[in-house]
Amino acid sequence: ASGFAQAAHCVIIMVWGAPVGSRGATSSWTLLAALAIARAAPPEPETHWSKRPNAAPHWTTAPDPRTAAADTWAGTYECPVGGEAYSAAFLVSRAALTRPVVLVNESRVRGKMGNMEAASYVVMHASAKVKTVDLLDFFVVHLSWYERLLNRDGPALRPRVLARLAKQKPRPAAGAGATDRVVVVMPFYASSGHSTRDSGHSAFDSRKASLKATVDSLKPVFPRYTVTVCSKADYDYVTTTPGLDFYDVRTYYEIGKPAMLGVATVFTAQQALRTDPRWKQFTHVFYTESDQVLYVRDVGHLVRLASKRMNDRKKLPIMVIPHRVQPAPRREDAGPEPIAWPPKFNVAKELRARRGKTDGHWAHAAAHGVDGGAGAEAAAAEAALEKEDR
């Protein structure tokens, strides 16, 4: 609270007394209310506010008056920790990504210690992490989260979800602009061609559909987009599928495990920026994952922000991070047609089957005291099984 005390307009919203069953709905309404209040409040376009206590304003964030977003820009704020800032995407300058302090060692890519999130954190630790005050200025929609929430019902609903996703088209904001000076880098893994292990929670078909949606959202904003793969099957897919049209496809087959593909993407991008003539034209890099649909209001302004350094003691280069929206499935998404649900999994029956016993056996034992013991012993065994079921 002390970090925001200097801000001219500050709104704090709290949720209290919400039933457990309505927690998600309450959070959604709270977010909508916060956005509505933020848009209604008079903008503070001239100042970037730091979240550090007692920090002074850092630098001017007034947008170019020639852009469509000039009268709606609400400013930016600094995230003090990586966990708050993380969105599996970021925009940085070429110079910021090729500094010695953030260069990825190839031994790390070939190792087995790490995860997809490391691609962001390897840059975060030496950058000023900045987000837009208004979520709608710069955000991504994390598509695979939708399927993760379906849990074991995913196989029954996946065809409907993919059909719905195929019909959706990105709608870039009017006046958002486009630039070919920014190169997009992203990892993509949708095969078992590398190993039996996997990285992610969605089916391979879903990942391919999400890749297409991600590419469609990038084309109007960052038309120079690339991809990094670690299996021959994925390489064949991204180079032969119509409509993907990648500017460049980077490969790294010696990766330690698929979860390291994010770090490998940063590594191959750093190598390309330093040695590949085709990458000399790029002044900035936008890292994202292949299941994130991008929405931007003013591309030029975000690029200018990523070209700056924080005006404080450390003078760290600025890393502009989009907000990350997690979609939630709704019943109407599946359409009015009946759903062929898979048969339910009976936990109690499965546990007894594994012990070589049937429901009838245990019922008979409890009633007649058979199975080499008294009825009380059989009943105790039944009670123990029920406890394990719970």
KOLKE-496150 format. One line per 5 residues: their letters; for each residue x, y, z of C-alpha. Coordinates in steps of 0.001 Angstrom, whole numbers, plus 524288, in hexadecimal, padded with zeros to 5 digits. Layout:
<atoms>
A = X Y Z ~ ...
</atoms>
This chain:
<atoms>
ASGFA = 80000 80000 80000 ~ 80B0E 8096B 8031C ~ 81098 8073B 7F58F ~ 80405 80C04 7EF62 ~ 801E4 81726 7F904
QAAHC = 80778 8211D 7EF97 ~ 7FE1B 81D89 7E49E ~ 7F39A 82799 7E1FC ~ 7E93D 81D42 7DF47 ~ 7E919 810B8 7E712
VIIMV = 7DE19 806DE 7E85F ~ 7DE69 7FB27 7F177 ~ 7D40C 7F0A0 7EFA6 ~ 7D1FB 7E5B5 7F97B ~ 7C94E 7D9AE 7F8BA
WGAPV = 7C2FC 7D548 8056E ~ 7B947 7CAD4 808FF ~ 7B8AB 7C40D 7FBC8 ~ 7B3DD 7B5EB 7FC08 ~ 7BDFE 7AC13 7F79B
GSRGA = 7B5E0 7A80D 7EBE3 ~ 7B540 7B5E9 7E6AD ~ 7C372 7B9B1 7E8D5 ~ 7C6C7 7B997 7DA51 ~ 7BAED 7C1A0 7D6A1
TSSWT = 7BDCB 7CB66 7E16B ~ 7CBE0 7CCEA 7DCCA ~ 7C73D 7CF3B 7CEDE ~ 7BDCC 7D9D4 7D312 ~ 7C850 7DFEA 7DB8C
LLAAL = 7D18E 7E087 7CFEC ~ 7C70D 7E6A9 7C760 ~ 7C413 7F099 7D1E5 ~ 7D276 7F3F1 7D355 ~ 7D3E4 7F5D7 7C4A1
AIARA = 7C7CE 7FE54 7C414 ~ 7CC95 806EC 7CF23 ~ 7DA2F 807D4 7C965 ~ 7D4DB 80C1B 7BC3B ~ 7CBB7 815F8 7C28D
APPEP = 7D655 81C3C 7CAE1 ~ 7DDB9 827EA 7C559 ~ 7EA3C 822BE 7BF11 ~ 7F7D6 825A3 7C41E ~ 7FF20 824EB 7B72E
ETHWS = 80B9D 82BF2 7BAEB ~ 8112A 823A2 7C5DB ~ 81590 815B8 7C815 ~ 8134E 811CB 7D63C ~ 81C55 80831 7DCD9
KRPNA = 816F3 7FE9F 7E6DC ~ 822E1 8004E 7EF70 ~ 81F56 8079F 7FC05 ~ 821E3 81644 7FB92 ~ 826DC 8157C 7EDA2
APHWT = 8268C 82174 7E525 ~ 820D1 821AE 7D766 ~ 82A91 81BEC 7CDE5 ~ 82834 8200D 7C003 ~ 81E38 825A3 7B6C9
TAPDP = 814D7 81C1A 7B086 ~ 80CD6 82585 7A870 ~ 80945 81ED7 79B8F ~ 80BB2 82469 78E32 ~ 80045 82DDE 78BD3
RTAAA = 7FF62 828DA 77DE1 ~ 7FB1F 81B4C 7825E ~ 7ED1C 81701 7849D ~ 7F01B 813B3 792D4 ~ 7F4F3 82153 79656
DTWAG = 7E88D 824EA 79DB3 ~ 7E6DC 817E0 7A4A1 ~ 7F47A 81484 7A999 ~ 7F3E9 81234 7B847 ~ 80278 81082 7BAE2
TYECP = 80AB9 8054F 7BFEE ~ 80F61 7FFEC 7CCE3 ~ 81B3C 7F837 7D13C ~ 81A28 7EA6A 7D6A5 ~ 823F0 7E861 7E1BC
VGGEA = 82464 7D97D 7E0A2 ~ 8244A 7CFF1 7D55F ~ 818FD 7C7D7 7DA74 ~ 80FE1 7D37B 7D9AF ~ 814B9 7D740 7CC41
YSAAF = 81555 7C9ED 7C5A7 ~ 80C98 7C7C4 7B9D3 ~ 81506 7BEF2 7B122 ~ 8170C 7CAA3 7A820 ~ 81F31 7D706 7A7CF
LVSRA = 82415 7E1C2 79EC7 ~ 83245 7E634 79FCF ~ 83C1F 7ED45 79794 ~ 84682 7E614 78FE0 ~ 8510E 7EBCA 79884
ALTRP = 84A04 7E761 7A4E7 ~ 84909 7D94B 7A050 ~ 8572B 7D82F 79BE8 ~ 85DA6 7DD85 7A837 ~ 867BD 7D443 7AE13
VVLVN = 86017 7D3B1 7BACE ~ 8544E 7CD43 7B431 ~ 85B21 7C4DF 7AA11 ~ 856DB 7B6A9 7AB50 ~ 861A4 7ACA9 7ACC9
ESRVR = 85FD1 7A130 7A397 ~ 86298 79785 7AE79 ~ 8563A 79C4C 7B51B ~ 84E1B 79941 7A915 ~ 8537D 78B6F 7A89C
GKMGN = 85134 7894F 7B708 ~ 84527 78424 7BDD8 ~ 84397 78E2B 7C8A2 ~ 8397F 79856 7C500 ~ 82C23 79AD0 7BF1E
MEAAS = 8253B 7A30B 7B4CA ~ 8241E 7AE93 7BE19 ~ 832E8 7AFE2 7BE87 ~ 832AC 7B67D 7B130 ~ 82CAD 7C28B 7B779
YVVMH = 83430 7C225 7C434 ~ 84166 7C1A9 7BD77 ~ 83E8D 7CF66 7B873 ~ 8368B 7D457 7C3EF ~ 84188 7D3E4 7CDE4
ASAKV = 848E9 7DEC1 7C6D8 ~ 83D94 7E6E7 7C1BD ~ 83377 7F08F 7C6A8 ~ 82682 7E947 7C59A ~ 81BB4 7F252 7C0CC
KTVDL = 80D44 7F023 7BDE8 ~ 8029E 7F907 7B8DD ~ 7F8FC 7FE9A 7C2B3 ~ 7EDEC 7FB89 7B965 ~ 7ED87 7ECEE 7B6BE
LDFFV = 7E754 7EF4C 7A965 ~ 7F355 7F6BD 7A490 ~ 7FBBE 7EA7B 7A416 ~ 7F763 7DCAD 7A783 ~ 7F76F 7CE8B 7A2F2
VHLSW = 7ECFF 7C403 7A411 ~ 7F2B9 7B732 7A903 ~ 7EB4C 7AD2A 7A0F1 ~ 7F089 7A092 7A6E2 ~ 7EB64 7A47F 7B444
YERLL = 7DDC1 7A257 7AED0 ~ 7E070 79415 7AC0E ~ 7E75F 79224 7B8ED ~ 7DAF8 79608 7C01C ~ 7D33E 78BA7 7B8C7
NRDGP = 7DB16 7814A 7C00C ~ 7D705 77367 7BC86 ~ 7CB57 7784D 7B49C ~ 7D4EA 77DEA 7AAAF ~ 7D458 77273 7A11A
ALRPR = 7C584 77351 7A052 ~ 7C55A 78203 79E39 ~ 7D1DB 78403 79658 ~ 7CBC1 782C3 788AA ~ 7C1C1 78D3D 78C09
VLARL = 7CBF6 79621 79205 ~ 7D4E4 794FA 78629 ~ 7C9A1 7976E 77CCA ~ 7C616 7A3B4 78450 ~ 7D43C 7A84D 7849B
AKQKP = 7D5AD 7A66A 775EB ~ 7CA79 7AFF0 7736D ~ 7D01E 7BAC5 77BC6 ~ 7D7ED 7C58A 77545 ~ 7E055 7CFAA 77C35
RPAAG = 7DB3B 7DD82 77BF7 ~ 7E6D0 7E6D4 77D51 ~ 7E3C5 7F3FB 7835A ~ 7E1B9 7FF2A 779E8 ~ 7EE41 806DB 7786F
AGATD = 7F670 7FC87 77F62 ~ 8003E 7FCF5 77452 ~ 80A5C 7F2F7 77052 ~ 81908 7F252 76FCF ~ 822B0 7E953 76912
RVVVV = 82DB1 7EDE8 771EB ~ 82907 7E4A3 77C98 ~ 82BD0 7D618 77B43 ~ 822FA 7CC9A 78276 ~ 8290B 7C050 78836
MPFYA = 82134 7B512 78DD8 ~ 8230C 7A6BD 7916E ~ 81A4A 79C3D 78BA3 ~ 81954 78E03 78FD3 ~ 80E39 7855D 78B0A
SSGHS = 813F7 777FD 788C1 ~ 81AA3 76CC1 78FB4 ~ 825E1 76D71 7863B ~ 82F98 771DA 79075 ~ 82CDF 768CA 79BC6
TRDSG = 82209 7622A 7A331 ~ 82158 76DAC 7AC7A ~ 81901 7796D 7A9B0 ~ 817A4 787A0 7AD50 ~ 809EB 78CE3 7AE78
HSAFD = 7FC2B 788C9 7B1E3 ~ 7F4E9 7892A 7A4EB ~ 7F39E 77F29 79A18 ~ 7FC67 7801E 78E27 ~ 7F0F2 7837B 78535
SRKAS = 7ED39 78E8A 78E4A ~ 7FB07 793F6 78DF6 ~ 7FAE5 79450 77F2A ~ 7EDEE 79B94 77F21 ~ 7F307 7A506 7896E
LKATV = 7FF36 7A783 7814D ~ 7F6BA 7AB85 775C2 ~ 7EEBD 7B4BE 77E50 ~ 7FB36 7BA91 78405 ~ 8011B 7BCC7 7768D
DSLKP = 7F48D 7C328 771AC ~ 7F516 7CCD1 77CF3 ~ 8036C 7D006 77A4C ~ 8024F 7D2BA 76BB3 ~ 7FBA4 7E026 76CB2
VFPRY = 8050C 7E4CC 77748 ~ 8121D 7DDC8 7763C ~ 812BF 7D7BB 76896 ~ 820A4 7D2A2 76AAE ~ 81DFB 7C6F7 77372
TVTVC = 826AA 7BB0A 77568 ~ 825CA 7AE14 77C7E ~ 82F40 7A4C4 78327 ~ 82D11 79600 78327 ~ 83468 78A5F 788AA
SKADY = 82F29 77F04 78093 ~ 82F32 77BA8 77231 ~ 8207B 77945 7726E ~ 81DF4 78710 77751 ~ 8277F 78CB4 76D75
DYVTT = 82037 78609 76268 ~ 8134D 78B0F 76799 ~ 81715 79962 768EA ~ 81E0C 799B4 75BB6 ~ 8137B 79304 7539E
TPGLD = 8068A 79747 759A0 ~ 7FFE1 7A1B7 75144 ~ 7FD16 7AEA4 757F4 ~ 807D4 7AE3F 76220 ~ 81200 7B51E 7599A
FYDVR = 81CDE 7B689 763B5 ~ 827A1 7C042 760B7 ~ 83182 7B6B1 76654 ~ 83143 7A953 76CC4 ~ 83BDE 7A69A 776C0
TYYEI = 83EF4 798DC 77B62 ~ 8459B 7933B 7873E ~ 8453F 7846B 7874C ~ 84F35 7827F 79241 ~ 84611 787F9 79C8B
GKPAM = 84641 7816D 7A9E8 ~ 83762 78054 7AACF ~ 82B9F 786EF 7A44A ~ 82991 78FBB 7B01D ~ 8367C 7965F 7ACC7
LGVAT = 8317D 79AAC 79F71 ~ 82E39 7A839 7A497 ~ 83C4D 7AA73 7A8BF ~ 840D5 7A482 79BDD ~ 83864 7AE83 794B8
VFTAQ = 83F18 7B9B2 79BB7 ~ 84C4F 7B355 79909 ~ 849CF 7B1AA 78A61 ~ 84492 7BF96 78982 ~ 850B9 7C50F 78FFE
QALRT = 85937 7BD5A 7869F ~ 8516D 7C1F3 77ACD ~ 851F4 7D036 77F15 ~ 860B9 7CF48 78021 ~ 863F1 7C74B 773FC
DPRWK = 8588A 7C61F 76A56 ~ 8582C 7D0D3 75FB8 ~ 8496A 7CF12 75E65 ~ 847BE 7D3E5 76C5D ~ 84FD6 7E05C 76B06
QFTHV = 843DF 7E8A9 7681E ~ 83D43 7E5D4 77528 ~ 83DFB 7EFB2 78027 ~ 8351D 7E899 789D6 ~ 83105 7DACE 78D96
FYTES = 823AA 7D63C 79207 ~ 823E1 7C90A 798E2 ~ 81724 7C1A8 79A6E ~ 8121B 7B3C9 79AEE ~ 80AFA 7AD30 78FD3
DQVLY = 7FDD0 7ACE3 796C2 ~ 7FC3E 7BB5A 799CB ~ 7F3B1 7C454 79196 ~ 7F921 7D228 7918D ~ 7F14F 7DEC3 79318
VRDVG = 7F7E0 7EC14 791DA ~ 7F27D 7F9DE 7911D ~ 7FEA8 8018B 78D53 ~ 80A67 7FA07 7883E ~ 8130D 805DB 7862D
HLVRL = 8119E 80A85 7940C ~ 8151A 7FD47 799D0 ~ 82134 7FC8C 7913E ~ 82579 80A0A 795D4 ~ 823D1 805D5 7A3FA
ASKRM = 82C1A 7F9BB 7A1C2 ~ 836D4 80266 79C34 ~ 838A4 809AD 7A909 ~ 83FB5 80747 7B5BF ~ 839FE 80985 7C326
NDRKK = 83DC2 816E5 7C844 ~ 842E7 8125D 7D554 ~ 84FA5 80E0D 7DB60 ~ 8508D 80100 7D453 ~ 84CE7 8063E 7C6C7
LPIMV = 84770 7F8F3 7C2FA ~ 841DE 7F74A 7B544 ~ 83319 7F6A8 7B4F6 ~ 82C2C 7E9BB 7B28F ~ 81E02 7EC3D 7AE86
IPHRV = 81588 7E0CF 7B2BC ~ 80783 7DE9B 7AE45 ~ 7FCB9 7DAC8 7B787 ~ 7F89A 7CC8C 7B68A ~ 7EA30 7C927 7B5E3
QPAPR = 7E61A 7BB55 7B96B ~ 7D999 7B707 7B265 ~ 7CFCF 7AE6D 7B972 ~ 7C6CF 7A485 7B2CC ~ 7B823 7A6B9 7B2E6
REDAG = 7AD40 79D05 7B051 ~ 7A863 7A494 7A471 ~ 7B5D3 7A35E 79E15 ~ 7B2D5 79512 79B35 ~ 7A6B2 7986E 79367
PEPIA = 798AE 793AE 794DF ~ 79B76 785F7 78FC6 ~ 79BA7 77ABA 799AF ~ 7A904 7771B 79EE8 ~ 7ADBC 7690A 79ED2
WPPKF = 7B3FD 768E3 7AC34 ~ 7BDB3 75DF5 7AF04 ~ 7B988 753DB 7B943 ~ 7BC1B 75837 7C710 ~ 7C7A5 7526F 7CE38
NVAKE = 7C334 74AFB 7DA4A ~ 7CE19 74CAA 7E41C ~ 7C8B6 74304 7EE0A ~ 7C6B3 7385C 7E3EE ~ 7D459 73A6F 7DE8E
LRARR = 7DAAD 73971 7EBEA ~ 7D3C2 72CB6 7EEE4 ~ 7D6EB 72715 7E1A3 ~ 7E53B 729A6 7E433 ~ 7E41D 72178 7F08B
GKTDG = 7DE1B 7163B 7E8DA ~ 7D0FE 71822 7EF37 ~ 7C3B9 71BDB 7E9B7 ~ 7B8B5 723D8 7EF65 ~ 7B0B5 71756 7F105
HWAHA = 7BBBC 7109D 7F846 ~ 7BCF8 71B5D 8025B ~ 7AE3F 71C57 80447 ~ 7AD42 70D9F 80667 ~ 7B8BC 70DC1 80FC0
AAHGV = 7B2E3 718AD 817D5 ~ 7A5C6 711CE 818B2 ~ 7AA35 703DC 81B5C ~ 7B7A3 704D1 82157 ~ 7BE66 6FD07 81695
DGGAG = 7CBE2 6FECA 81076 ~ 7D271 6F85D 81C08 ~ 7CE20 70235 82604 ~ 7C2A8 70737 82DA0 ~ 7B8A6 71097 82840
AEAAA = 7BE6E 71B61 830A2 ~ 7CBAB 7199E 82A24 ~ 7C5A2 71A50 81C9A ~ 7BE0F 7265A 82089 ~ 7CA9A 72CB0 82591
AEAAL = 7D120 729DB 81891 ~ 7C5A1 73001 81185 ~ 7C670 73C12 81A25 ~ 7D515 73D36 81784 ~ 7D284 73CD4 808ED
EKEDR = 7C80B 74742 809F5 ~ 7D174 74FD4 811AD ~ 7DBB0 74E21 80707 ~ 7D15A 7515B 7FCCC ~ 7CE8B 75E24 80391
</atoms>
